Amino acid sequence: MVKRGAFKKKIRIIKIIFLMLFFVALFWSASQNYSRKDLTINNQNQQEQQEIATTTEETTEKEKFLSEIIPFKFVEVVDSCGPFFDTDCLNVRSGPGTEYPIITRLRKGAVLNIPEQINIGDKTWYKINFDEWLRYPERVKEDWYIDSDFVKILPIWYENETERATPETIKSRAKKIIVSISEQKLSAYDVNGLFMESLVSTGIEVSPTPKGVFRIFKKMPSRYMQGPIQYYTSKYYDLPGVPWNMYFTAEGAVIHGTYWHNDFGNKHSSGCVNLNITDAKKLYDWAEIGTTVVIVE
């Protein structure tokens, strides 16, 4: 009995020793993991401090600016002069800053393609992009920049649309736009009846709006329109950012918004159908590729 008791005692001692060794190993492993984690945190803190220091240096030096690709395509001028440049207008500059020379001025209602923004300190500038065919490209000799404080960002879904043979295109033909030249009035209809009416300005006698039945085959939120046009009109015009364009002839007849006059109800245009900015956007959002356009006397 004495030997058996001594044997059990030795077994208990061995178990205790193994248990102590297990806890020592566990404690050592945990301390190593904590040290590695602490080292990682310190490295991250050092990296973050370096990044903050670098950012501070960049923002304090005016000539060092950050260019970013922005998650929207178009902006609308909302704080500027009216059709006749009667108040302060939004200046377009050749670079991102007020120290750069003024190239031209933009009026309220213009819509512009903005692929890039420039951040200098707490000020943001937008670079204007004309990624379209220009009749007179020599009129745009330098880059154009505008102050972001004077424009409104438009939703990202606004983009150029062209004709597509889809069920949606066929369905859209249930919508109809009728323009009366004699009344200088546009009326838009869908399956529920009259959607909207608005006074317009169609083409003057030397450049009349074409009569007939057409359909919208292209939509563009923004278009740089220039004249004169050979064999069509000798009138000089230079209109960047013409908004809410709905093309209905291959020759370039368009229903669009108008920021350079308010003579709606009278013939005024070079052949297009001019609408006020508010009604043009309303019609643009409603109309689809394939919508029928009827121009009558």
SEVEX-739327 format. One record per residue (C-alpha): residue number from 0; residue in one letter; x, y, z. Coordinates in steps of 0.05 Angstrom, whole numbers, plus 5000, padded with zeros to 4 digits. Each point is the difference from the previous one (the first is absolute). Example, Ala and Ser with C-alpha at 12.3 -4.5 7.8 and 13.67 -1.06 7.14 Angstrom:
2
<r num="0" residu="A" c1="5246" c2="4910" c3="5156"/>
<r num="1" residu="S" c1="5027" c2="5069" c3="4987"/>
//
This chain:
297
<r num="0" residu="M" c1="5000" c2="5000" c3="5000"/>
<r num="1" residu="V" c1="5058" c2="5047" c3="5016"/>
<r num="2" residu="K" c1="5031" c2="4989" c3="4931"/>
<r num="3" residu="R" c1="4934" c2="5011" c3="4964"/>
<r num="4" residu="G" c1="4989" c2="5066" c3="5038"/>
<r num="5" residu="A" c1="5070" c2="5024" c3="4984"/>
<r num="6" residu="F" c1="4988" c2="4983" c3="4927"/>
<r num="7" residu="K" c1="4936" c2="5041" c3="4998"/>
<r num="8" residu="K" c1="5035" c2="5058" c3="5033"/>
<r num="9" residu="K" c1="5054" c2="4999" c3="4946"/>
<r num="10" residu="I" c1="4946" c2="5000" c3="4946"/>
<r num="11" residu="R" c1="4967" c2="5061" c3="5030"/>
<r num="12" residu="I" c1="5067" c2="5037" c3="5003"/>
<r num="13" residu="I" c1="5014" c2="4984" c3="4927"/>
<r num="14" residu="K" c1="4930" c2="5026" c3="4980"/>
<r num="15" residu="I" c1="5012" c2="5064" c3="5038"/>
<r num="16" residu="I" c1="5068" c2="5010" c3="4967"/>
<r num="17" residu="F" c1="4969" c2="4989" c3="4930"/>
<r num="18" residu="L" c1="4944" c2="5048" c3="5017"/>
<r num="19" residu="M" c1="5049" c2="5054" c3="5023"/>
<r num="20" residu="L" c1="5041" c2="4991" c3="4936"/>
<r num="21" residu="F" c1="4936" c2="5007" c3="4958"/>
<r num="22" residu="F" c1="4981" c2="5066" c3="5032"/>
<r num="23" residu="V" c1="5072" c2="5026" c3="4994"/>
<r num="24" residu="A" c1="4999" c2="4984" c3="4925"/>
<r num="25" residu="L" c1="4932" c2="5032" c3="4991"/>
<r num="26" residu="F" c1="5022" c2="5064" c3="5036"/>
<r num="27" residu="W" c1="5064" c2="5004" c3="4958"/>
<r num="28" residu="S" c1="4961" c2="4992" c3="4934"/>
<r num="29" residu="A" c1="4950" c2="5054" c3="5020"/>
<r num="30" residu="S" c1="5055" c2="5049" c3="5018"/>
<r num="31" residu="Q" c1="5034" c2="4989" c3="4933"/>
<r num="32" residu="N" c1="4935" c2="5013" c3="4962"/>
<r num="33" residu="Y" c1="4989" c2="5064" c3="5040"/>
<r num="34" residu="S" c1="5070" c2="5024" c3="4985"/>
<r num="35" residu="R" c1="4990" c2="4988" c3="4926"/>
<r num="36" residu="K" c1="4932" c2="5035" c3="5002"/>
<r num="37" residu="D" c1="5030" c2="5058" c3="5038"/>
<r num="38" residu="L" c1="5056" c2="5005" c3="4949"/>
<r num="39" residu="T" c1="4949" c2="5000" c3="4943"/>
<r num="40" residu="I" c1="4960" c2="5055" c3="5033"/>
<r num="41" residu="N" c1="5062" c2="5042" c3="5011"/>
<r num="42" residu="N" c1="5019" c2="4991" c3="4927"/>
<r num="43" residu="Q" c1="4930" c2="5019" c3="4978"/>
<r num="44" residu="N" c1="5001" c2="5062" c3="5045"/>
<r num="45" residu="Q" c1="5068" c2="5021" c3="4971"/>
<r num="46" residu="Q" c1="4974" c2="4989" c3="4930"/>
<r num="47" residu="E" c1="4936" c2="5041" c3="5014"/>
<r num="48" residu="Q" c1="5041" c2="5056" c3="5030"/>
<r num="49" residu="Q" c1="5045" c2="5001" c3="4938"/>
<r num="50" residu="E" c1="4938" c2="5002" c3="4955"/>
<r num="51" residu="I" c1="4970" c2="5057" c3="5041"/>
<r num="52" residu="A" c1="5065" c2="5038" c3="4996"/>
<r num="53" residu="T" c1="5004" c2="4989" c3="4925"/>
<r num="54" residu="T" c1="4928" c2="5022" c3="4990"/>
<r num="55" residu="T" c1="5012" c2="5063" c3="5041"/>
<r num="56" residu="E" c1="5060" c2="5017" c3="4958"/>
<r num="57" residu="E" c1="4960" c2="4991" c3="4936"/>
<r num="58" residu="T" c1="4941" c2="5043" c3="5022"/>
<r num="59" residu="T" c1="5044" c2="5056" c3="5026"/>
<r num="60" residu="E" c1="5037" c2="5006" c3="4934"/>
<r num="61" residu="K" c1="4952" c2="5032" c3="4951"/>
<r num="62" residu="E" c1="5036" c2="4976" c3="4939"/>
<r num="63" residu="K" c1="4994" c2="4928" c3="5021"/>
<r num="64" residu="F" c1="4929" c2="4977" c3="4988"/>
<r num="65" residu="L" c1="4963" c2="4935" c3="5001"/>
<r num="66" residu="S" c1="4964" c2="4976" c3="4937"/>
<r num="67" residu="E" c1="4944" c2="4950" c3="5010"/>
<r num="68" residu="I" c1="4953" c2="4963" c3="4954"/>
<r num="69" residu="I" c1="4931" c2="5019" c3="5024"/>
<r num="70" residu="P" c1="4939" c2="4955" c3="5006"/>
<r num="71" residu="F" c1="4955" c2="5044" c3="4957"/>
<r num="72" residu="K" c1="5001" c2="5027" c3="4929"/>
<r num="73" residu="F" c1="4962" c2="5065" c3="4996"/>
<r num="74" residu="V" c1="4988" c2="5063" c3="5039"/>
<r num="75" residu="E" c1="4950" c2="5057" c3="4990"/>
<r num="76" residu="V" c1="5017" c2="5073" c3="5009"/>
<r num="77" residu="V" c1="4952" c2="5026" c3="5054"/>
<r num="78" residu="D" c1="5032" c2="5064" c3="5026"/>
<r num="79" residu="S" c1="5017" c2="5046" c3="4942"/>
<r num="80" residu="C" c1="4972" c2="5055" c3="4955"/>
<r num="81" residu="G" c1="4938" c2="4995" c3="4957"/>
<r num="82" residu="P" c1="4991" c2="5000" c3="4924"/>
<r num="83" residu="F" c1="5027" c2="5070" c3="4990"/>
<r num="84" residu="F" c1="5061" c2="4999" c3="5047"/>
<r num="85" residu="D" c1="4962" c2="5049" c3="5044"/>
<r num="86" residu="T" c1="5034" c2="4979" c3="5066"/>
<r num="87" residu="D" c1="5064" c2="4967" c3="5021"/>
<r num="88" residu="C" c1="5014" c2="4938" c3="4958"/>
<r num="89" residu="L" c1="5039" c2="4937" c3="5015"/>
<r num="90" residu="N" c1="5070" c2="5010" c3="4973"/>
<r num="91" residu="V" c1="5035" c2="4945" c3="4961"/>
<r num="92" residu="R" c1="5075" c2="5001" c3="5014"/>
<r num="93" residu="S" c1="5059" c2="4968" c3="4966"/>
<r num="94" residu="G" c1="5023" c2="4966" c3="5064"/>
<r num="95" residu="P" c1="4973" c2="4979" c3="5069"/>
<r num="96" residu="G" c1="5006" c2="5066" c3="5037"/>
<r num="97" residu="T" c1="4980" c2="5073" c3="4999"/>
<r num="98" residu="E" c1="5071" c2="5019" c3="4980"/>
<r num="99" residu="Y" c1="4988" c2="4970" c3="4931"/>
<r num="100" residu="P" c1="4972" c2="5044" c3="4944"/>
<r num="101" residu="I" c1="4926" c2="5000" c3="4983"/>
<r num="102" residu="I" c1="4984" c2="4966" c3="4934"/>
<r num="103" residu="T" c1="4925" c2="5010" c3="4996"/>
<r num="104" residu="R" c1="4937" c2="5003" c3="5043"/>
<r num="105" residu="L" c1="4944" c2="4951" c3="5010"/>
<r num="106" residu="R" c1="4927" c2="5016" c3="5011"/>
<r num="107" residu="K" c1="4950" c2="4967" c3="5047"/>
<r num="108" residu="G" c1="4971" c2="4935" c3="4973"/>
<r num="109" residu="A" c1="5060" c2="4975" c3="4960"/>
<r num="110" residu="V" c1="5016" c2="4926" c3="5010"/>
<r num="111" residu="L" c1="5072" c2="4977" c3="4995"/>
<r num="112" residu="N" c1="5039" c2="4935" c3="4997"/>
<r num="113" residu="I" c1="5048" c2="4997" c3="5060"/>
<r num="114" residu="P" c1="5048" c2="4940" c3="5000"/>
<r num="115" residu="E" c1="5049" c2="5028" c3="5051"/>
<r num="116" residu="Q" c1="5002" c2="5041" c3="5063"/>
<r num="117" residu="I" c1="5060" c2="5037" c3="5028"/>
<r num="118" residu="N" c1="5005" c2="5010" c3="5075"/>
<r num="119" residu="I" c1="5045" c2="5057" c3="5024"/>
<r num="120" residu="G" c1="4995" c2="5010" c3="5075"/>
<r num="121" residu="D" c1="4926" c2="5008" c3="5016"/>
<r num="122" residu="K" c1="4981" c2="5021" c3="4929"/>
<r num="123" residu="T" c1="4976" c2="4953" c3="4945"/>
<r num="124" residu="W" c1="5005" c2="5015" c3="4926"/>
<r num="125" residu="Y" c1="4969" c2="4960" c3="4942"/>
<r num="126" residu="K" c1="5033" c2="4990" c3="4934"/>
<r num="127" residu="I" c1="4951" c2="5004" c3="4942"/>
<r num="128" residu="N" c1="5004" c2="4947" c3="4946"/>
<r num="129" residu="F" c1="4975" c2="5007" c3="4929"/>
<r num="130" residu="D" c1="5002" c2="4927" c3="4977"/>
<r num="131" residu="E" c1="4959" c2="5014" c3="4938"/>
<r num="132" residu="W" c1="5008" c2="5023" c3="4929"/>
<r num="133" residu="L" c1="5008" c2="5076" c3="4996"/>
<r num="134" residu="R" c1="4985" c2="5040" c3="4938"/>
<r num="135" residu="Y" c1="5052" c2="5052" c3="5019"/>
<r num="136" residu="P" c1="5051" c2="4966" c3="5046"/>
<r num="137" residu="E" c1="5046" c2="5059" c3="4995"/>
<r num="138" residu="R" c1="4953" c2="5038" c3="5046"/>
<r num="139" residu="V" c1="5023" c2="4954" c3="5057"/>
<r num="140" residu="K" c1="5074" c2="5013" c3="5003"/>
<r num="141" residu="E" c1="5012" c2="4988" c3="5074"/>
<r num="142" residu="D" c1="4975" c2="4956" c3="5056"/>
<r num="143" residu="W" c1="4937" c2="5026" c3="5035"/>
<r num="144" residu="Y" c1="4991" c2="5000" c3="5076"/>
<r num="145" residu="I" c1="4942" c2="5024" c3="5043"/>
<r num="146" residu="D" c1="4990" c2="5010" c3="5075"/>
<r num="147" residu="S" c1="4957" c2="4944" c3="5029"/>
<r num="148" residu="D" c1="4963" c2="5049" c3="5046"/>
<r num="149" residu="F" c1="4958" c2="5024" c3="4941"/>
<r num="150" residu="V" c1="4974" c2="4934" c3="4972"/>
<r num="151" residu="K" c1="4955" c2="4942" c3="5020"/>
<r num="152" residu="I" c1="5020" c2="4928" c3="4991"/>
<r num="153" residu="L" c1="4951" c2="4961" c3="4957"/>
<r num="154" residu="P" c1="4983" c2="4926" c3="5013"/>
<r num="155" residu="I" c1="5049" c2="4950" c3="4972"/>
<r num="156" residu="W" c1="4948" c2="4967" c3="4955"/>
<r num="157" residu="Y" c1="5001" c2="5059" c3="4952"/>
<r num="158" residu="E" c1="5041" c2="4980" c3="4939"/>
<r num="159" residu="N" c1="4997" c2="5003" c3="4925"/>
<r num="160" residu="E" c1="4948" c2="4952" c3="4971"/>
<r num="161" residu="T" c1="4993" c2="4976" c3="4928"/>
<r num="162" residu="E" c1="4949" c2="4958" c3="4963"/>
<r num="163" residu="R" c1="4995" c2="4927" c3="5021"/>
<r num="164" residu="A" c1="4954" c2="4947" c3="4970"/>
<r num="165" residu="T" c1="4971" c2="4975" c3="5065"/>
<r num="166" residu="P" c1="4929" c2="4988" c3="5026"/>
<r num="167" residu="E" c1="5008" c2="5063" c3="5041"/>
<r num="168" residu="T" c1="5011" c2="5040" c3="4935"/>
<r num="169" residu="I" c1="4937" c2="4972" c3="4969"/>
<r num="170" residu="K" c1="4960" c2="5013" c3="5063"/>
<r num="171" residu="S" c1="5024" c2="5072" c3="5003"/>
<r num="172" residu="R" c1="4965" c2="5015" c3="4934"/>
<r num="173" residu="A" c1="4935" c2="5005" c3="5039"/>
<r num="174" residu="K" c1="5027" c2="5067" c3="5022"/>
<r num="175" residu="K" c1="4991" c2="5058" c3="4952"/>
<r num="176" residu="I" c1="5025" c2="5072" c3="4997"/>
<r num="177" residu="I" c1="4962" c2="5049" c3="4956"/>
<r num="178" residu="V" c1="5029" c2="5068" c3="4983"/>
<r num="179" residu="S" c1="4955" c2="5052" c3="4969"/>
<r num="180" residu="I" c1="5039" c2="5053" c3="4962"/>
<r num="181" residu="S" c1="4941" c2="5047" c3="4993"/>
<r num="182" residu="E" c1="4985" c2="4997" c3="5075"/>
<r num="183" residu="Q" c1="5073" c2="4994" c3="5021"/>
<r num="184" residu="K" c1="4979" c2="4946" c3="5048"/>
<r num="185" residu="L" c1="5023" c2="4930" c3="5018"/>
<r num="186" residu="S" c1="4952" c2="4947" c3="5027"/>
<r num="187" residu="A" c1="5023" c2="4932" c3="5025"/>
<r num="188" residu="Y" c1="4953" c2="4940" c3="5006"/>
<r num="189" residu="D" c1="5004" c2="4930" c3="5027"/>
<r num="190" residu="V" c1="4949" c2="4944" c3="5012"/>
<r num="191" residu="N" c1="4969" c2="5042" c3="5057"/>
<r num="192" residu="G" c1="4988" c2="5061" c3="4956"/>
<r num="193" residu="L" c1="5034" c2="5068" c3="5003"/>
<r num="194" residu="F" c1="5065" c2="4998" c3="5039"/>
<r num="195" residu="M" c1="5023" c2="5072" c3="4992"/>
<r num="196" residu="E" c1="4994" c2="5063" c3="4957"/>
<r num="197" residu="S" c1="5050" c2="5056" c3="4991"/>
<r num="198" residu="L" c1="5014" c2="5060" c3="4957"/>
<r num="199" residu="V" c1="5059" c2="4991" c3="4952"/>
<r num="200" residu="S" c1="5042" c2="5038" c3="4950"/>
<r num="201" residu="T" c1="5007" c2="4966" c3="4933"/>
<r num="202" residu="G" c1="5043" c2="5020" c3="4940"/>
<r num="203" residu="I" c1="4998" c2="5068" c3="4969"/>
<r num="204" residu="E" c1="4980" c2="5008" c3="4926"/>
<r num="205" residu="V" c1="5071" c2="4991" c3="4972"/>
<r num="206" residu="S" c1="5012" c2="4938" c3="5042"/>
<r num="207" residu="P" c1="4932" c2="4968" c3="5013"/>
<r num="208" residu="T" c1="4987" c2="4940" c3="5043"/>
<r num="209" residu="P" c1="4986" c2="4940" c3="4954"/>
<r num="210" residu="K" c1="4928" c2="4976" c3="4998"/>
<r num="211" residu="G" c1="4980" c2="4927" c3="5000"/>
<r num="212" residu="V" c1="4998" c2="4938" c3="5043"/>
<r num="213" residu="F" c1="5065" c2="4979" c3="5033"/>
<r num="214" residu="R" c1="5023" c2="4964" c3="5062"/>
<r num="215" residu="I" c1="5054" c2="5013" c3="5052"/>
<r num="216" residu="F" c1="5061" c2="4959" c3="4983"/>
<r num="217" residu="K" c1="5052" c2="5032" c3="5046"/>
<r num="218" residu="K" c1="5000" c2="5035" c3="5068"/>
<r num="219" residu="M" c1="5057" c2="5041" c3="5028"/>
<r num="220" residu="P" c1="5000" c2="5037" c3="5067"/>
<r num="221" residu="S" c1="5050" c2="5050" c3="4973"/>
<r num="222" residu="R" c1="5021" c2="5025" c3="4931"/>
<r num="223" residu="Y" c1="5047" c2="5054" c3="4976"/>
<r num="224" residu="M" c1="4962" c2="5034" c3="4943"/>
<r num="225" residu="Q" c1="5037" c2="5045" c3="4951"/>
<r num="226" residu="G" c1="4983" c2="5040" c3="4938"/>
<r num="227" residu="P" c1="5000" c2="5022" c3="4945"/>
<r num="228" residu="I" c1="4982" c2="4936" c3="4963"/>
<r num="229" residu="Q" c1="5017" c2="5000" c3="4926"/>
<r num="230" residu="Y" c1="4941" c2="4998" c3="4953"/>
<r num="231" residu="Y" c1="4952" c2="5006" c3="5058"/>
<r num="232" residu="T" c1="5012" c2="5062" c3="5042"/>
<r num="233" residu="S" c1="5050" c2="5056" c3="5000"/>
<r num="234" residu="K" c1="4985" c2="5018" c3="5072"/>
<r num="235" residu="Y" c1="5059" c2="4998" c3="5048"/>
<r num="236" residu="Y" c1="4988" c2="4966" c3="5066"/>
<r num="237" residu="D" c1="5043" c2="4966" c3="5052"/>
<r num="238" residu="L" c1="4960" c2="4963" c3="5054"/>
<r num="239" residu="P" c1="5037" c2="4952" c3="5045"/>
<r num="240" residu="G" c1="4958" c2="4955" c3="5045"/>
<r num="241" residu="V" c1="4933" c2="5003" c3="4963"/>
<r num="242" residu="P" c1="4957" c2="4956" c3="5046"/>
<r num="243" residu="W" c1="4951" c2="4943" c3="4991"/>
<r num="244" residu="N" c1="5007" c2="4985" c3="4926"/>
<r num="245" residu="M" c1="4952" c2="4953" c3="4964"/>
<r num="246" residu="Y" c1="5020" c2="4990" c3="4927"/>
<r num="247" residu="F" c1="4946" c2="4984" c3="4949"/>
<r num="248" residu="T" c1="5034" c2="5010" c3="4932"/>
<r num="249" residu="A" c1="5067" c2="4978" c3="4975"/>
<r num="250" residu="E" c1="5013" c2="5071" c3="4975"/>
<r num="251" residu="G" c1="5002" c2="5024" c3="5072"/>
<r num="252" residu="A" c1="4930" c2="5024" c3="5018"/>
<r num="253" residu="V" c1="4994" c2="4995" c3="5076"/>
<r num="254" residu="I" c1="4950" c2="5015" c3="5055"/>
<r num="255" residu="H" c1="5043" c2="5030" c3="5056"/>
<r num="256" residu="G" c1="5004" c2="5046" c3="5059"/>
<r num="257" residu="T" c1="5019" c2="5073" c3="4988"/>
<r num="258" residu="Y" c1="5039" c2="5047" c3="5046"/>
<r num="259" residu="W" c1="5016" c2="5057" c3="4951"/>
<r num="260" residu="H" c1="4931" c2="5029" c3="4989"/>
<r num="261" residu="N" c1="4930" c2="5000" c3="5030"/>
<r num="262" residu="D" c1="4961" c2="5016" c3="4936"/>
<r num="263" residu="F" c1="4956" c2="4938" c3="5005"/>
<r num="264" residu="G" c1="4936" c2="5005" c3="4961"/>
<r num="265" residu="N" c1="5036" c2="5031" c3="4941"/>
<r num="266" residu="K" c1="5045" c2="4974" c3="4944"/>
<r num="267" residu="H" c1="5071" c2="5010" c3="5022"/>
<r num="268" residu="S" c1="5044" c2="4939" c3="4986"/>
<r num="269" residu="S" c1="5045" c2="4977" c3="4943"/>
<r num="270" residu="G" c1="4954" c2="4940" c3="4988"/>
<r num="271" residu="C" c1="4997" c2="4965" c3="5067"/>
<r num="272" residu="V" c1="4942" c2="4999" c3="5049"/>
<r num="273" residu="N" c1="5019" c2="5044" c3="5059"/>
<r num="274" residu="L" c1="4970" c2="4987" c3="5069"/>
<r num="275" residu="N" c1="5011" c2="5034" c3="5067"/>
<r num="276" residu="I" c1="5049" c2="4962" c3="5045"/>
<r num="277" residu="T" c1="4948" c2="4973" c3="5049"/>
<r num="278" residu="D" c1="4953" c2="4973" c3="4947"/>
<r num="279" residu="A" c1="5057" c2="4973" c3="4958"/>
<r num="280" residu="K" c1="5026" c2="4958" c3="5058"/>
<r num="281" residu="K" c1="4929" c2="4975" c3="5016"/>
<r num="282" residu="L" c1="4990" c2="4979" c3="4927"/>
<r num="283" residu="Y" c1="5070" c2="4969" c3="4997"/>
<r num="284" residu="D" c1="4987" c2="4957" c3="5061"/>
<r num="285" residu="W" c1="4933" c2="4977" c3="4971"/>
<r num="286" residu="A" c1="5018" c2="4989" c3="4927"/>
<r num="287" residu="E" c1="5034" c2="4936" c3="4978"/>
<r num="288" residu="I" c1="5039" c2="4977" c3="4939"/>
<r num="289" residu="G" c1="4947" c2="4987" c3="4948"/>
<r num="290" residu="T" c1="4950" c2="5053" c3="5024"/>
<r num="291" residu="T" c1="4961" c2="5028" c3="4941"/>
<r num="292" residu="V" c1="5010" c2="5073" c3="4982"/>
<r num="293" residu="V" c1="4949" c2="5034" c3="4956"/>
<r num="294" residu="I" c1="5014" c2="5070" c3="4974"/>
<r num="295" residu="V" c1="4939" c2="5034" c3="4969"/>
<r num="296" residu="E" c1="4985" c2="5069" c3="4975"/>
//
